[in-house]
Amino acid sequence: MMLTEGIEKIANNHHYQTVWLLRRAVYLVIGFYFLRLLPFADTFFAPDAFIHYYHFDGNSSKWIVQALNFELLHAIYPLLLGPLFAFLILGLWGKWQTFSAVGVYLCTIILQYKTINITNGGEQLLYNILFWMIFLNEKEEGTVQRNLISWFGLVAVKFEVVLLYFTAGFGKLTGTHWLSGDAFFLVSQIPEYSNIWMAKFIVEHPNIGYFLNYYTLIYQIGFPFFIWFRKLKYKWMTLGVLFHLGIGLICGIMDFGLILLATYFAFYDEDRSELVKSALLKIKNAGYNTIKAKGD
């Protein structure tokens, strides 16, 4: 009896607005990611791409994911890019959410697997998030079973994010440079993860390097704990926005930060998600009315 009541409570209090917001944030990031690659698509995906393709290891479960590893299929990448944007539009529009979610997941993972040499932890997290998003439901007329599956998917998304921060934060404690405060300085001196002015600035202002070092360490370690407290999580996520945008601008890993920031919406309470959704819809309607008025 108690189990049944618990299931019904979860289903009746499902976070429809949070799911709506999360899906659109993630899809906008994916759209930005691939729009940025479009002018250089041949360089990444075509038969003569500079990135070496992998040979199959005999694992048949990878055939779909590694589709572009078949030499004969390299030239069909536009047949994946085109549908990907179509699926993203369907998802943003709120149409055929499960069908479009499956399409976004498959197209994204196949295309990005072709560029696996240059991917980072953000893409690896994105694959898992997109899989769980297949099960998310943003339609309020969903059945108890459908809402329960969606609730589980949303919890899984949160777990993925928390696990990433937990691993990143506590992993740093096993070394010496993060504890001593030298890590950010050392990273800033690597050309691939910094720039000339930042490297010089950190050398001239070592205290800034120490601050950013411990800021990173404390934020990542604290996230898995503070994110569950309503009075703390929004403040902590605000620190996360500053952290990821800063890392993106300083180290040039902006896609990683944007993916993480998009997943933050999974932790929003339903009332706050509804406020954000209403604000976004007002902006959209205002823009639509402006365009319509100019057209008239």
C-alpha positions as CSV (number, residue, x, y, z in Angstrom):
1,M,0.0,0.0,0.0
2,M,2.8,2.4,1.0
3,L,4.7,1.5,-2.2
4,T,1.7,2.2,-4.4
5,E,1.1,5.6,-2.7
6,G,4.8,6.4,-3.1
7,I,4.7,5.6,-6.8
8,E,1.5,7.7,-7.3
9,K,3.0,10.6,-5.4
10,I,6.1,10.5,-7.7
11,A,3.9,10.4,-10.8
12,N,1.6,13.2,-9.7
13,N,4.5,15.4,-8.7
14,H,6.5,14.8,-11.8
15,H,8.7,17.8,-12.9
16,Y,7.2,18.5,-16.3
17,Q,8.6,22.1,-16.5
18,T,12.0,21.0,-15.4
19,V,12.1,18.3,-18.1
20,W,10.9,20.9,-20.7
21,L,13.7,23.3,-19.7
22,L,16.4,20.6,-19.5
23,R,15.6,19.2,-22.9
24,R,15.8,22.7,-24.6
25,A,19.0,23.7,-22.9
26,V,20.8,20.5,-23.9
27,Y,19.4,20.6,-27.5
28,L,20.5,24.3,-27.9
29,V,24.0,23.4,-26.8
30,I,24.1,20.5,-29.3
31,G,22.8,22.8,-32.0
32,F,25.5,25.4,-31.3
33,Y,28.1,22.7,-31.2
34,F,27.3,21.3,-34.7
35,L,26.5,24.7,-36.2
36,R,30.0,25.7,-35.3
37,L,31.4,22.6,-37.1
38,L,29.4,23.0,-40.3
39,P,31.9,25.3,-42.1
40,F,34.6,22.6,-41.4
41,A,32.4,19.5,-41.8
42,D,34.6,17.9,-44.5
43,T,37.6,18.3,-42.2
44,F,36.0,16.3,-39.5
45,F,33.7,13.8,-41.2
46,A,34.5,13.4,-44.9
47,P,36.5,10.5,-46.4
48,D,39.7,12.5,-46.4
49,A,39.2,13.9,-42.9
50,F,42.4,14.7,-41.0
51,I,41.3,12.6,-38.0
52,H,42.3,8.9,-38.4
53,Y,39.3,6.6,-38.3
54,Y,39.3,3.5,-36.1
55,H,39.1,0.0,-37.4
56,F,36.4,-2.3,-35.9
57,D,37.5,-4.6,-33.1
58,G,34.9,-7.2,-33.9
59,N,32.4,-6.0,-31.3
60,S,29.1,-6.0,-33.2
61,S,27.4,-3.8,-30.5
62,K,29.6,-0.9,-31.8
63,W,28.6,-1.1,-35.5
64,I,25.9,1.6,-35.2
65,V,28.0,3.9,-33.0
66,Q,31.0,3.5,-35.3
67,A,29.1,3.7,-38.5
68,L,31.3,6.4,-39.9
69,N,34.3,4.2,-39.3
70,F,33.3,2.2,-42.4
71,E,35.4,3.7,-45.2
72,L,32.5,3.4,-47.6
73,L,30.2,5.3,-45.3
74,H,32.4,8.4,-44.7
75,A,30.7,10.3,-47.5
76,I,27.2,10.0,-46.1
77,Y,27.8,12.2,-43.1
78,P,25.4,14.9,-44.5
79,L,22.6,12.3,-44.1
80,L,23.3,12.4,-40.4
81,L,23.9,16.1,-40.0
82,G,20.6,17.0,-41.7
83,P,18.4,14.7,-39.7
84,L,20.2,15.8,-36.5
85,F,19.1,19.4,-36.9
86,A,15.6,18.2,-37.9
87,F,15.4,16.1,-34.7
88,L,16.7,19.0,-32.6
89,I,14.0,21.3,-34.1
90,L,11.3,18.7,-33.3
91,G,12.6,18.4,-29.7
92,L,12.7,22.2,-29.2
93,W,9.2,22.4,-30.7
94,G,7.9,19.7,-28.3
95,K,6.8,17.3,-31.1
96,W,7.3,13.5,-31.0
97,Q,9.6,13.8,-28.0
98,T,10.6,10.2,-27.7
99,F,11.2,9.7,-31.5
100,S,13.2,13.0,-31.7
101,A,15.2,12.1,-28.6
102,V,16.2,8.8,-30.1
103,G,17.2,10.5,-33.3
104,V,19.2,13.2,-31.5
105,Y,21.0,10.5,-29.4
106,L,22.0,8.3,-32.4
107,C,23.0,11.1,-34.8
108,T,25.0,12.9,-32.1
109,I,26.9,9.8,-30.9
110,I,27.7,8.6,-34.4
111,L,28.9,12.0,-35.6
112,Q,31.0,12.6,-32.5
113,Y,32.5,9.2,-32.5
114,K,34.1,10.1,-35.8
115,T,35.8,13.0,-33.9
116,I,36.6,11.0,-30.8
117,N,40.3,12.0,-30.9
118,I,39.4,15.6,-30.0
119,T,36.4,15.0,-27.7
120,N,36.6,15.6,-23.9
121,G,34.7,14.7,-20.8
122,G,31.8,16.9,-21.7
123,E,31.0,14.8,-24.8
124,Q,31.2,11.6,-22.8
125,L,28.7,13.0,-20.3
126,L,26.5,14.2,-23.1
127,Y,26.2,10.7,-24.6
128,N,24.8,9.4,-21.3
129,I,22.5,12.4,-20.7
130,L,21.0,12.1,-24.2
131,F,20.3,8.4,-23.6
132,W,18.4,9.2,-20.4
133,M,16.6,12.0,-22.1
134,I,14.9,9.4,-24.3
135,F,12.8,8.5,-21.3
136,L,11.9,12.0,-20.1
137,N,8.3,13.1,-20.4
138,E,7.3,16.8,-20.6
139,K,3.6,16.2,-21.4
140,E,1.4,16.6,-18.4
141,E,-1.2,14.0,-19.6
142,G,1.4,11.2,-19.1
143,T,0.3,8.0,-17.4
144,V,1.6,6.9,-14.0
145,Q,3.9,4.4,-15.7
146,R,5.2,7.0,-18.1
147,N,5.8,9.6,-15.4
148,L,7.6,7.0,-13.2
149,I,10.0,6.1,-16.1
150,S,10.5,9.8,-16.7
151,W,11.2,10.4,-13.0
152,F,13.8,7.7,-13.1
153,G,15.4,9.2,-16.2
154,L,15.6,12.6,-14.5
155,V,17.2,11.1,-11.4
156,A,19.7,9.3,-13.7
157,V,20.7,12.6,-15.3
158,K,21.3,14.1,-11.9
159,F,23.4,11.1,-10.8
160,E,25.5,11.4,-14.0
161,V,26.3,15.0,-13.2
162,V,27.0,14.4,-9.5
163,L,29.2,11.4,-10.3
164,L,31.3,13.5,-12.7
165,Y,31.9,16.2,-10.1
166,F,32.5,13.7,-7.4
167,T,35.1,11.9,-9.5
168,A,36.8,15.1,-10.7
169,G,36.9,16.7,-7.2
170,F,38.0,13.8,-5.1
171,G,40.3,12.6,-7.9
172,K,42.3,15.8,-7.4
173,L,42.9,14.9,-3.8
174,T,44.9,11.9,-4.8
175,G,47.6,14.1,-6.3
176,T,49.9,16.8,-4.9
177,H,49.6,19.8,-7.2
178,W,45.9,20.6,-6.4
179,L,46.5,20.3,-2.7
180,S,49.6,22.5,-2.8
181,G,47.8,25.1,-5.0
182,D,50.2,24.7,-8.0
183,A,47.8,23.0,-10.4
184,F,46.2,26.0,-12.0
185,F,49.5,27.7,-12.5
186,L,50.9,24.6,-14.2
187,V,47.9,24.4,-16.5
188,S,48.1,28.0,-17.4
189,Q,51.6,27.5,-18.7
190,I,50.5,24.8,-21.2
191,P,49.8,26.6,-24.6
192,E,47.0,24.1,-25.6
193,Y,45.0,25.0,-22.4
194,S,45.8,28.6,-22.0
195,N,46.9,31.7,-23.9
196,I,49.8,34.1,-23.7
197,W,48.2,36.8,-21.7
198,M,46.8,34.4,-19.1
199,A,50.1,32.5,-18.7
200,K,51.8,35.9,-18.1
201,F,49.1,37.2,-15.8
202,I,49.3,34.1,-13.5
203,V,53.0,34.3,-13.3
204,E,52.8,38.0,-12.3
205,H,49.9,37.4,-9.9
206,P,50.5,34.0,-8.3
207,N,47.8,34.6,-5.6
208,I,45.2,34.6,-8.4
209,G,46.4,31.2,-9.5
210,Y,46.1,29.9,-5.9
211,F,42.6,31.3,-5.6
212,L,41.4,29.7,-8.9
213,N,43.1,26.4,-7.9
214,Y,41.2,26.1,-4.6
215,Y,38.1,27.6,-6.0
216,T,38.0,24.7,-8.5
217,L,38.8,22.1,-5.9
218,I,36.2,23.3,-3.4
219,Y,33.5,23.8,-6.0
220,Q,33.9,20.3,-7.5
221,I,34.1,18.6,-4.1
222,G,31.1,20.5,-2.7
223,F,28.8,20.1,-5.6
224,P,27.7,16.4,-4.9
225,F,26.7,17.5,-1.4
226,F,25.3,21.0,-1.6
227,I,23.3,20.5,-4.8
228,W,20.6,18.6,-2.8
229,F,19.8,21.5,-0.4
230,R,17.3,23.9,-1.9
231,K,18.7,26.9,0.0
232,L,22.2,26.2,-1.2
233,K,21.9,24.6,-4.6
234,Y,21.1,27.8,-6.6
235,K,23.9,29.7,-5.0
236,W,26.2,26.8,-5.7
237,M,25.1,26.6,-9.3
238,T,25.7,30.3,-9.7
239,L,29.3,29.7,-8.6
240,G,29.3,26.9,-11.3
241,V,28.3,29.3,-14.0
242,L,31.2,31.6,-13.1
243,F,33.5,28.5,-12.9
244,H,32.6,27.0,-16.2
245,L,32.5,30.2,-18.2
246,G,35.8,31.2,-16.7
247,I,37.4,27.8,-17.6
248,G,35.9,28.1,-21.1
249,L,37.4,31.5,-21.7
250,I,40.7,30.9,-20.0
251,C,41.4,27.3,-21.2
252,G,39.3,27.3,-24.4
253,I,37.1,24.3,-23.4
254,M,33.8,26.2,-23.8
255,D,31.8,23.2,-25.1
256,F,32.5,21.2,-21.9
257,G,31.3,24.1,-19.7
258,L,28.1,24.7,-21.8
259,I,27.2,21.0,-21.6
260,L,27.6,21.0,-17.8
261,L,25.7,24.3,-17.4
262,A,22.8,22.9,-19.5
263,T,22.5,19.9,-17.2
264,Y,22.1,22.2,-14.2
265,F,18.5,22.6,-15.2
266,A,17.8,19.0,-14.1
267,F,18.3,20.2,-10.5
268,Y,15.7,23.0,-10.7
269,D,12.6,22.8,-8.6
270,E,9.4,22.8,-10.6
271,D,8.3,26.2,-9.5
272,R,11.5,27.8,-10.6
273,S,11.5,25.9,-13.9
274,E,8.0,27.2,-14.5
275,L,9.2,30.8,-13.9
276,V,12.1,30.4,-16.3
277,K,9.9,28.7,-18.9
278,S,7.3,31.5,-18.7
279,A,10.0,34.2,-19.1
280,L,11.4,32.4,-22.2
281,L,8.0,32.0,-23.8
282,K,7.3,35.8,-23.2
283,I,10.6,36.6,-25.0
284,K,9.7,34.2,-27.8
285,N,6.2,35.7,-28.2
286,A,7.6,39.3,-28.1
287,G,10.1,38.4,-30.8
288,Y,7.3,36.7,-32.9
289,N,5.0,39.7,-32.5
290,T,7.9,42.1,-33.5
291,I,8.6,40.1,-36.7
292,K,4.9,39.9,-37.5
293,A,4.4,43.7,-37.0
294,K,7.3,44.4,-39.3
295,G,5.9,42.0,-41.9
296,D,2.5,43.8,-41.8
